[in-house]
Amino acid sequence: MTDSIHHHLTDDLLLGYAAGTLPEAFSLVVATHLSLCDDCRAQAEAFDALGGSVIETLGSARLAEGSLEATLQRIAAGPPQERPRPRARGGLFPAPLQDYVGGDLAAVRWRPVGMGVRQAILPSGPGATARLLYIPGGAAVPDHGHRGRELTLVLQGAFRDEDGRFGPGDVEIADEAVEHTPTAEPGQPCICLAATDAPLRFRGLLPRLAQPFFRI
């Protein structure tokens, strides 16, 4: 899929992912994109290697009392036993996303948000919200701006907005300077994984009224 990907992750996102400083929702989008994009995965591995070199140059740190004993106890206990979840083979969702959803597309619990658009909010830690979006072919998301950063990764179909066309594997990175009206291309529904660290800024009255209910 790498050859068909035209919109990639930025270095600051890859560095944040390597350092573990991104919110969990953003890390999910990054990990899912990396599973699709050889170019970004190679860059992420380079940042990982750089981080390892930096760690090797750091001095030693004093551990809290009892740290060694606690670590040895956890090693002796072995990994936690979890019931394996079935994973669809050849499905739409890459492995990082399937782990969050608990399966592939059929496992998603969609909720309507209007005009045929559906969403499913995924569990994630503080700092940002992750959601799956289902946009019927030809439908548009209401015109909006941003109060923070939004990452949108296309999994199926494609959409267009003021910044161009985004197809499978592409990531759109939007911030406070971006105002757009994403519109799915006719035909196949557009399914995206999106993460936001602040509420969107809608122009229309109805989307603003509905915003608190849909946590957008």
Backbone hydrogen bonds in HBPLUS format (Angstrom, degrees):
<---DONOR---> <-ACCEPTOR-->    atom                        ^
c    i                          cat <-CA-CA->   ^        H-A-AA   ^      H-
h    n   atom  resd res      DA  || num        DHA   H-A  angle D-A-AA Bond
n    s   type  num  typ     dist DA aas  dist angle  dist       angle   num
A0004-SER N   A0001-MET O   2.92 MM   3  5.53 144.4  2.04 118.5 128.6     1
A0005-ILE N   A0002-THR O   3.09 MM   3  5.25 163.0  2.12 109.6 114.9     2
A0171-VAL N   A0007-HIS O   3.05 MM 164  5.41 153.2  2.13 123.9 132.3     3
A0014-LEU N   A0010-THR O   3.11 MM   4  6.46 160.0  2.15 151.2 157.1     4
A0015-LEU N   A0011-ASP O   2.79 MM   4  5.96 157.6  1.84 152.6 158.8     5
A0016-GLY N   A0012-ASP O   2.98 MM   4  6.04 155.7  2.04 136.5 143.4     6
A0017-TYR N   A0013-LEU O   2.89 MM   4  6.08 151.3  1.97 144.1 152.1     7
A0018-ALA N   A0014-LEU O   2.93 MM   4  6.14 159.3  1.98 145.4 150.8     8
A0019-ALA N   A0015-LEU O   2.88 MM   4  6.09 150.7  1.97 146.9 155.2     9
A0020-GLY N   A0016-GLY O   2.91 MM   4  5.89 117.8  2.31 134.4 149.1    10
A0021-THR N   A0016-GLY O   2.93 MM   5  5.10 151.8  2.01 148.7 151.6    11
A0020-GLY N   A0017-TYR O   3.22 MM   3  5.06 143.5  2.36  93.9 104.5    12
A0026-PHE N   A0023-PRO O   3.09 MM   3  5.41 118.1  2.49 105.8 119.9    13
A0027-SER N   A0023-PRO O   2.97 MM   4  6.28 160.3  2.01 156.3 162.8    14
A0028-LEU N   A0024-GLU O   2.92 MM   4  6.20 145.2  2.04 148.4 157.4    15
A0029-VAL N   A0025-ALA O   3.29 MM   4  6.64 155.8  2.35 144.1 148.9    16
A0030-VAL N   A0026-PHE O   2.92 MM   4  6.23 164.8  1.95 155.9 160.3    17
A0031-ALA N   A0027-SER O   2.80 MM   4  5.93 169.0  1.82 151.2 154.5    18
A0032-THR N   A0028-LEU O   2.98 MM   4  6.08 157.4  2.03 145.9 152.2    19
A0033-HIS N   A0029-VAL O   2.94 MM   4  6.15 159.7  1.98 149.6 155.2    20
A0034-LEU N   A0030-VAL O   2.85 MM   4  6.08 160.9  1.88 155.3 161.1    21
A0035-SER N   A0031-ALA O   3.15 MM   4  6.35 140.4  2.31 139.0 148.1    22
A0036-LEU N   A0033-HIS O   2.87 MM   3  5.23 154.3  1.94 111.2 119.8    23
A0037-CYS N   A0033-HIS O   2.96 MM   4  6.09 136.6  2.15 151.5 164.9    24
A0041-ARG N   A0037-CYS O   3.08 MM   4  6.14 151.9  2.16 142.7 151.4    25
A0042-ALA N   A0038-ASP O   2.95 MM   4  6.09 154.6  2.01 147.5 153.1    26
A0043-GLN N   A0039-ASP O   3.12 MM   4  6.43 156.2  2.18 145.8 152.3    27
A0044-ALA N   A0040-CYS O   2.85 MM   4  6.06 155.3  1.91 147.3 154.3    28
A0045-GLU N   A0041-ARG O   2.95 MM   4  6.18 153.9  2.02 146.0 152.8    29
A0046-ALA N   A0042-ALA O   3.05 MM   4  6.31 144.9  2.18 140.5 149.9    30
A0047-PHE N   A0043-GLN O   3.06 MM   4  6.41 152.1  2.14 147.0 154.0    31
A0048-ASP N   A0044-ALA O   2.92 MM   4  6.22 149.9  2.01 145.8 154.7    32
A0049-ALA N   A0045-GLU O   2.99 MM   4  6.22 156.2  2.04 144.5 150.0    33
A0050-LEU N   A0046-ALA O   2.96 MM   4  6.22 152.6  2.04 143.8 151.6    34
A0051-GLY N   A0047-PHE O   2.88 MM   4  6.11 159.9  1.92 148.7 153.8    35
A0052-GLY N   A0048-ASP O   2.95 MM   4  6.25 151.3  2.03 146.0 154.0    36
A0053-SER N   A0049-ALA O   3.03 MM   4  6.33 150.4  2.12 144.7 152.1    37
A0054-VAL N   A0050-LEU O   3.02 MM   4  6.35 154.4  2.09 150.3 157.3    38
A0055-ILE N   A0051-GLY O   3.01 MM   4  6.26 159.3  2.06 149.7 154.8    39
A0056-GLU N   A0052-GLY O   3.16 MM   4  6.38 149.9  2.25 142.6 149.9    40
A0057-THR N   A0054-VAL O   3.03 MM   3  5.36 143.2  2.17 105.5 116.1    41
A0058-LEU N   A0055-ILE O   3.11 MM   3  5.31 155.7  2.18 106.5 114.0    42
A0067-SER N   A0064-ALA O   3.14 MM   3  5.65 154.1  2.21 140.4 137.8    43
A0070-ALA N   A0066-GLY O   3.03 MM   4  6.16 162.0  2.07 150.7 155.8    44
A0071-THR N   A0067-SER O   2.97 MM   4  6.15 155.4  2.03 148.8 155.4    45
A0072-LEU N   A0068-LEU O   2.96 MM   4  6.21 162.4  1.99 154.6 158.9    46
A0073-GLN N   A0069-GLU O   2.99 MM   4  6.19 151.4  2.08 146.7 154.5    47
A0074-ARG N   A0070-ALA O   3.12 MM   4  6.37 154.7  2.18 144.3 150.3    48
A0075-ILE N   A0071-THR O   3.00 MM   4  6.29 152.9  2.08 148.4 156.1    49
A0076-ALA N   A0072-LEU O   2.95 MM   4  6.13 158.9  1.99 146.0 151.7    50
A0077-ALA N   A0073-GLN O   3.00 MM   4  6.19 143.6  2.13 142.6 152.2    51
A0078-GLY N   A0075-ILE O   3.21 MM   3  5.39 141.3  2.36 100.7 111.0    52
A0097-LEU N   A0094-PRO O   3.09 MM   3  5.63 124.4  2.41 113.9 126.7    53
A0098-GLN N   A0094-PRO O   3.01 MM   4  6.26 157.5  2.06 153.9 161.0    54
A0099-ASP N   A0095-ALA O   3.07 MM   4  6.26 151.1  2.16 155.5 161.3    55
A0100-TYR N   A0097-LEU O   3.03 MM   3  5.23 126.3  2.33 100.2 113.7    56
A0101-VAL N   A0097-LEU O   2.96 MM   4  6.24 161.5  1.99 156.7 162.2    57
A0102-GLY N   A0098-GLN O   2.76 MM   4  5.53 150.2  1.85 144.8 152.2    58
A0103-GLY N   A0098-GLN O   3.22 MM   5  4.92 137.7  2.41 128.6 136.2    59
A0107-ALA N   A0104-ASP O   2.90 MM   3  5.62 155.0  1.96 123.4 130.9    60
A0108-VAL N   A0105-LEU O   3.17 MM   3  5.59 167.2  2.18 115.6 119.6    61
A0111-ARG N   A0119-GLN O   2.78 MM   8  5.36 141.7  1.93 144.6 156.9    62
A0119-GLN N   A0111-ARG O   2.92 MM   8  5.36 158.9  1.96 143.4 148.5    63
A0113-VAL N   A0117-VAL O   2.89 MM   4  5.70 166.2  1.91 159.0 154.5    64
A0117-VAL N   A0114-GLY O   3.03 MM   3  5.57 155.7  2.09 123.3 124.4    65
A0118-ARG N   A0134-TYR O   2.94 MM  16  4.99 159.6  1.98 142.5 149.2    66
A0134-TYR N   A0118-ARG O   2.83 MM  16  4.99 163.0  1.86 148.0 147.5    67
A0120-ALA N   A0132-LEU O   2.94 MM  12  5.09 141.6  2.09 140.3 145.9    68
A0132-LEU N   A0120-ALA O   2.85 MM  12  5.09 157.8  1.89 139.5 145.3    69
A0122-LEU N   A0130-ALA O   2.89 MM   8  5.46 163.6  1.92 136.4 141.8    70
A0129-THR N   A0196-THR O   2.79 MM  67  5.43 157.0  1.84 155.8 161.5    71
A0196-THR N   A0129-THR O   2.98 MM  67  5.43 150.3  2.07 146.3 154.4    72
A0131-ARG N   A0194-ALA O   2.88 MM  63  5.41 155.3  1.94 157.2 161.6    73
A0194-ALA N   A0131-ARG O   2.86 MM  63  5.41 175.1  1.86 169.3 170.8    74
A0133-LEU N   A0192-CYS O   2.85 MM  59  5.11 159.8  1.89 146.7 151.2    75
A0192-CYS N   A0133-LEU O   2.94 MM  59  5.11 155.0  2.00 140.0 148.3    76
A0135-ILE N   A0190-CYS O   2.83 MM  55  5.06 165.4  1.85 151.2 156.0    77
A0190-CYS N   A0135-ILE O   2.81 MM  55  5.06 162.9  1.84 157.6 154.1    78
A0139-ALA N   A0136-PRO O   2.97 MM   3  5.43 163.3  2.00 133.8 137.6    79
A0138-GLY N   A0184-ALA O   3.05 MM  46  5.02 138.3  2.23 104.0 116.0    80
A0184-ALA N   A0139-ALA O   2.84 MM  45  5.60 150.6  1.93 176.2 173.5    81
A0141-VAL N   A0182-PRO O   2.85 MM  41  5.50 164.5  1.87 167.9 172.9    82
A0203-ARG N   A0143-ASP O   3.44 MM  60  6.31 164.7  2.46 150.3 148.5    83
A0144-HIS N   A0180-HIS O   3.05 MM  36  5.82 162.7  2.09 156.3 159.1    84
A0180-HIS N   A0144-HIS O   2.98 MM  36  5.82 154.6  2.05 163.5 161.5    85
A0145-GLY N   A0201-ARG O   2.72 MM  56  4.72 160.2  1.76 131.4 137.8    86
A0201-ARG N   A0145-GLY O   2.96 MM  56  4.72 169.6  1.97 120.4 118.9    87
A0197-ASP N   A0149-ARG O   3.24 MM  48  5.91 148.2  2.34 157.6 166.1    88
A0150-GLU N   A0174-ALA O   2.84 MM  24  5.10 156.1  1.90 148.5 151.5    89
A0174-ALA N   A0150-GLU O   2.90 MM  24  5.10 171.1  1.90 155.3 158.0    90
A0151-LEU N   A0195-ALA O   2.90 MM  44  5.23 158.5  1.94 151.5 158.4    91
A0195-ALA N   A0151-LEU O   2.85 MM  44  5.23 148.2  1.95 147.9 156.8    92
A0152-THR N   A0172-GLU O   2.98 MM  20  5.14 152.0  2.06 145.0 152.8    93
A0172-GLU N   A0152-THR O   2.86 MM  20  5.14 160.2  1.89 144.9 149.2    94
A0153-LEU N   A0193-LEU O   2.77 MM  40  5.12 174.9  1.77 156.4 156.9    95
A0193-LEU N   A0153-LEU O   2.83 MM  40  5.12 158.6  1.88 149.5 156.0    96
A0154-VAL N   A0170-ASP O   3.07 MM  16  5.74 160.8  2.11 161.9 167.7    97
A0169-GLY N   A0154-VAL O   2.82 MM  15  5.50 172.8  1.83 150.3 147.7    98
A0155-LEU N   A0191-ILE O   2.81 MM  36  5.55 165.8  1.83 160.1 162.0    99
A0156-GLN N   A0191-ILE O   3.21 MM  35  5.04 149.7  2.31 141.4 141.5   100
A0191-ILE N   A0156-GLN O   3.01 MM  35  5.04 152.0  2.09 125.0 133.1   101
A0185-GLU N   A0158-ALA O   2.92 MM  27  5.76 166.1  1.94 142.8 144.0   102
A0159-PHE N   A0166-PHE O   3.03 MM   7  5.47 152.8  2.11 145.6 152.5   103
A0166-PHE N   A0159-PHE O   2.86 MM   7  5.47 162.2  1.90 168.2 173.1   104
A0160-ARG N   A0183-THR O   2.89 MM  23  5.36 156.7  1.95 140.6 145.0   105
A0183-THR N   A0160-ARG O   2.88 MM  23  5.36 159.7  1.92 150.7 157.4   106
A0161-ASP N   A0164-GLY O   3.02 MM   3  5.51 153.7  2.09 149.1 157.1   107
A0164-GLY N   A0161-ASP O   3.09 MM   3  5.51 171.8  2.10 118.7 121.1   108
A0170-ASP N   A0167-GLY O   2.94 MM   3  5.55 161.2  1.97 141.3 146.9   109
A0178-VAL N   A0175-ASP O   3.00 MM   3  5.58 167.0  2.02 122.5 126.8   110
A0200-LEU N   A0216-ILE O   3.11 MM  16  6.25 158.2  2.16 120.8 125.9   111
A0208-ARG N   A0204-GLY O   3.34 MM   4  6.45 151.9  2.42 138.2 146.0   112
A0209-LEU N   A0205-LEU O   2.95 MM   4  6.25 150.8  2.04 153.5 162.2   113
A0210-ALA N   A0206-LEU O   3.02 MM   4  6.24 153.3  2.09 152.8 159.9   114
A0211-GLN N   A0207-PRO O   2.96 MM   4  5.85 125.7  2.26 138.4 151.3   115
A0213-PHE N   A0210-ALA O   3.05 MM   3  5.58 129.3  2.32 114.4 127.3   116
A0214-PHE N   A0210-ALA O   3.27 MM   4  6.53 147.6  2.38 153.8 163.2   117
A0215-ARG N   A0211-GLN O   2.96 MM   4  5.90 117.4  2.36 148.1 163.2   118
